[in-house]
Amino acid sequence: MEKEELIAWYQVEHKDVIGRTIVDVRPLTDLEEEVVFYGEGWGAHAYVLDNDMVIIPSRDEEGNGPGASFIYTLPILRDEDDY
């Protein structure tokens, strides 16, 4: 997949979160831990968006446990040719 195709794919896949605002960061509820991480989500957190969607970091795409969030101020890692 070419870089431009990958960027377009991400924009389609994540259209519901693009342009949204994070309004809260909180630990997962017991129910969220059970549903998302099969009860193995201790210490996991959720970013709550202004449309009540949540973003839950996972260690991998299969949800095998909570993951870390790396939060940067751009353009820290961006090449001048990107985007």
C-alpha positions in Angstrom: 0.0 0.0 0.0 1.4 3.4 -1.0 1.7 6.1 1.6 -1.0 8.2 0.1 -3.4 5.2 0.1 -2.6 4.5 3.7 -3.3 8.1 4.7 -6.6 8.0 2.8 -7.5 4.7 4.5 -6.8 6.1 8.0 -8.9 9.1 7.3 -11.9 6.9 6.3 -11.4 4.4 9.1 -11.1 7.2 11.7 -13.6 9.7 10.3 -15.7 9.5 13.5 -12.8 10.9 15.7 -11.2 13.3 13.3 -11.9 16.9 14.5 -13.4 15.8 17.8 -12.3 17.1 21.2 -11.1 15.0 24.1 -13.3 16.1 27.0 -12.2 13.6 29.7 -9.6 11.0 30.5 -10.7 8.3 32.9 -10.1 4.7 34.0 -12.1 2.1 32.3 -15.3 1.0 34.1 -15.5 -2.6 35.2 -17.9 -3.4 32.3 -15.5 -1.8 29.8 -12.6 -3.9 31.2 -14.6 -7.0 30.9 -15.8 -6.4 27.3 -12.6 -4.9 25.9 -9.9 -6.8 27.7 -11.8 -9.8 29.1 -11.3 -8.6 32.7 -7.5 -8.2 32.2 -7.6 -4.4 31.8 -6.4 -3.2 35.1 -4.9 0.3 34.8 -6.4 0.9 31.4 -7.7 4.3 30.5 -10.2 5.9 28.1 -10.2 9.2 26.3 -13.8 10.4 26.1 -14.7 12.5 23.1 -17.2 15.3 22.8 -19.6 12.9 21.0 -19.4 10.3 23.8 -17.1 8.0 21.9 -14.2 6.6 23.8 -10.7 5.8 22.6 -9.1 2.9 24.6 -5.4 2.3 24.0 -4.6 -1.4 23.5 -1.2 -3.2 23.5 -2.2 -4.7 20.1 -5.0 -4.8 17.5 -6.4 -7.9 19.2 -7.1 -6.2 22.5 -4.7 -8.4 24.5 -4.4 -5.9 27.3 -4.2 -2.2 27.9 -1.7 -0.1 26.1 0.3 3.1 26.5 -0.4 6.4 24.9 2.4 8.5 23.5 1.3 12.1 23.3 3.4 14.6 21.4 3.2 18.1 20.2 3.6 18.1 16.4 5.8 18.6 14.4 8.1 16.6 16.8 8.3 13.5 14.6 7.1 14.7 11.3 9.2 14.9 8.2 8.7 18.0 6.1 7.6 15.7 3.2 4.8 14.1 5.3 1.2 15.2 4.7 
